[in-house]
């Protein structure tokens, strides 16, 4: 699992924002519907709405999510 987490960290930019297509399914392997259910429930980070048609997530929030998910799996 650590190798997978490391590779997803490597695919993210160092800072800034990422769009949904940059997150799923390559970084977080879920469907779009599952992603949005997770956002609504608080499992996944809240997005930042830049305009009516542009939504993105802070890279730091996504990295924190990955770290927390790895910690849940680790013995």
RANOR-V612354 format. One record per pair of residues at least 12 apart in sequence whose C-alpha atoms are under 8 Angstrom apart, sorted by sequence separation. I is the first residue (numbers start at 1). GAP is how many residues later the second one is. D is the distance in whole Angstrom. If there is no record, write none. Layout:
i	gap	d
I	GAP	D
I	GAP	D
This chain:
i	gap	d
45	12	7
11	16	8
45	16	6
45	17	7
8	18	8
8	19	5
45	20	8
44	21	7
20	35	8
19	36	7
20	36	7
19	37	5
20	37	8
18	38	5
19	38	6
17	39	6
18	39	5
17	40	5
18	40	7
17	41	5
18	41	6
16	42	6
17	42	5
15	43	8
16	43	6
15	44	6
16	44	8
14	45	7
15	45	7
13	46	7
12	47	7
9	54	7
5	61	7
5	62	8
5	65	7
2	68	7
1	69	7
